[in-house]
Amino acid sequence: MLAPCSDAWWSDSPEERSYTGLGGKDEYSILIMGIPGAYFVAAAEFNDEGPFASLDDAIAWAECNYSEHIARAAAEREE
């Protein structure tokens, strides 16, 4: 979880990439937000992760850790 002093910075950070995940029966957003040198990954009901030094690192972490949920959401939309 992010420190309370970073809440304002976090809420004002631009969204760089987003995914939709499917956990159980509900879809949820997976967001990658930040500024150069400090990117974070946020997903509902999970702890925020980061900081990551690069956007590519944050994307790689999100895709590795949420790939199953992202794939389930995509498959659900195709049905």
HUKACOR-V633807 format. One record per residue. RES is the residue in three letters. PHI is phi as a letter, one per 20 degrees, with the letter a starting at -180 (999 if undefined). OMEGA is omega as a letter, one per 40 degrees, with the letter a starting at -180 (NA if undefined). Layout:
RES:PHI:OMEGA / RES:PHI:OMEGA
//
This chain:
MET:999:a / LEU:f:i / ALA:f:a / PRO:g:a / CYS:f:a / SER:e:a / ASP:g:a / ALA:f:i / TRP:f:a / TRP:f:a / SER:f:a / ASP:e:a / SER:f:i / PRO:f:i / GLU:f:a / GLU:e:a / ARG:b:i / SER:b:i / TYR:c:i / THR:d:i / GLY:d:i / LEU:c:i / GLY:c:a / GLY:m:i / LYS:d:a / ASP:d:i / GLU:e:i / TYR:b:a / SER:e:i / ILE:d:a / LEU:d:i / ILE:d:a / MET:c:i / GLY:q:i / ILE:c:a / PRO:g:i / GLY:n:a / ALA:b:i / TYR:d:a / PHE:c:i / VAL:d:i / ALA:c:i / ALA:b:a / ALA:g:i / GLU:m:i / PHE:c:i / ASN:f:i / ASP:f:a / GLU:c:i / GLY:p:e / PRO:e:i / PHE:d:a / ALA:f:a / SER:c:i / LEU:f:i / ASP:f:i / ASP:f:i / ALA:f:i / ILE:f:a / ALA:f:i / TRP:f:a / ALA:f:a / GLU:f:i / CYS:f:a / ASN:e:a / TYR:d:a / SER:g:a / GLU:f:a / HIS:f:i / ILE:f:i / ALA:f:i / ARG:f:i / ALA:f:i / ALA:f:i / ALA:f:i / GLU:f:i / ARG:f:a / GLU:f:a / GLU:f:NA
//
